[in-house]
Amino acid sequence: MLKISSLILITALIGCANLELSQAGRDVQLLTQLPSSNSKPFVEVGDISCDFGMNARSPSTNIIQCRNDLRNKAARLGAKIVVVQHQQLGTGGSGFGEYAIAGCPNCITMVGTAYTY
């Protein structure tokens, strides 16, 4: 019984760990549209997404975690900019259609495209 309780506690603590912004992720800008004043052409390097929630955190904390995740993923692709195309707060959590977990007011989903120049 002690092993099961310890495993549950460890799992809960891991789920509450902060997603830190990596050093490379700090160099990635999160925008809602590509800047029109860039002298170099933008090159799309990939689509990225994040989902956070189903935890005891506030919506604003999950939004920050999701933004950090997008910036870190973009940095791993060599991107300098992420254009967020879709953001939904209060998503159904995991699953689709009739299998979605409902009632997650702190869940956040973001989808974006990563670019370099």
C-alpha positions in Angstrom: 0.0 0.0 0.0 2.9 2.4 0.8 4.4 1.7 -2.6 1.1 2.6 -4.3 0.7 5.8 -2.3 4.3 6.8 -3.0 3.7 6.2 -6.8 0.6 8.4 -6.7 2.4 11.2 -4.9 5.4 11.1 -7.4 3.0 11.1 -10.3 1.1 14.1 -8.9 4.4 16.0 -8.3 5.6 15.3 -11.8 2.3 16.6 -13.2 2.8 19.8 -11.3 6.3 20.5 -12.5 6.8 23.7 -14.4 7.7 23.6 -18.0 10.7 25.9 -18.1 11.6 28.0 -21.1 14.8 26.7 -22.6 17.7 29.0 -23.4 17.0 28.5 -27.1 13.3 29.0 -26.5 13.9 32.4 -25.1 15.0 33.6 -28.6 11.7 32.6 -30.2 9.0 35.2 -30.5 5.3 34.3 -30.1 3.1 36.4 -32.4 -0.4 36.4 -33.9 0.8 37.3 -37.4 4.1 37.5 -39.3 5.7 41.0 -39.2 5.4 42.8 -42.5 8.6 44.8 -42.0 11.1 41.9 -42.1 13.8 42.4 -44.7 14.4 38.6 -45.0 11.8 36.1 -46.3 10.1 33.9 -43.7 10.5 30.1 -44.2 8.0 27.8 -42.6 9.7 25.0 -40.6 6.7 23.2 -39.2 3.4 23.2 -37.3 3.5 22.8 -33.6 0.9 22.5 -30.8 0.4 22.2 -27.1 -2.2 21.1 -24.7 -2.1 21.8 -21.0 -4.7 21.3 -18.3 -6.5 18.6 -16.4 -4.5 19.7 -13.4 -4.9 21.9 -10.3 -3.3 24.9 -11.9 -5.0 28.2 -12.9 -5.8 28.9 -16.6 -3.2 31.6 -16.7 -0.5 29.2 -15.4 -1.4 26.7 -18.1 -1.4 29.4 -20.8 2.2 30.3 -19.7 3.2 26.6 -19.8 1.7 26.1 -23.2 3.5 29.2 -24.6 6.8 27.9 -23.1 6.1 24.5 -24.8 5.5 26.2 -28.2 8.6 28.3 -28.0 10.8 25.3 -26.9 9.4 23.1 -29.7 10.0 25.9 -32.2 13.6 26.4 -31.0 14.2 22.7 -31.6 13.1 23.1 -35.2 15.5 26.1 -35.6 12.6 28.6 -35.7 12.7 32.3 -34.7 9.0 33.0 -34.7 5.8 31.1 -33.9 2.6 32.5 -35.3 -0.3 31.3 -33.1 -3.2 30.5 -35.3 -5.6 28.9 -32.8 -6.0 29.2 -29.0 -8.8 27.7 -27.0 -9.2 28.0 -23.3 -11.6 25.6 -21.6 -11.1 22.8 -24.1 -12.5 19.4 -23.5 -9.0 18.1 -22.5 -7.9 14.9 -24.2 -9.9 12.9 -26.7 -12.1 13.8 -29.6 -15.8 13.8 -30.2 -17.9 11.6 -27.9 -14.7 10.5 -26.2 -13.5 13.9 -25.1 -13.2 14.6 -21.4 -15.5 17.5 -20.7 -15.5 20.1 -18.0 -11.9 21.4 -18.1 -12.1 25.2 -17.6 -8.3 25.4 -17.1 -7.4 23.4 -20.2 -5.6 25.3 -23.0 -4.9 24.3 -26.5 -2.6 26.3 -28.9 -1.7 25.6 -32.5 0.9 27.5 -34.4 3.3 27.6 -37.3 7.0 27.9 -36.7 9.1 30.1 -39.0 12.7 31.0 -39.5 14.3 33.7 -41.7 
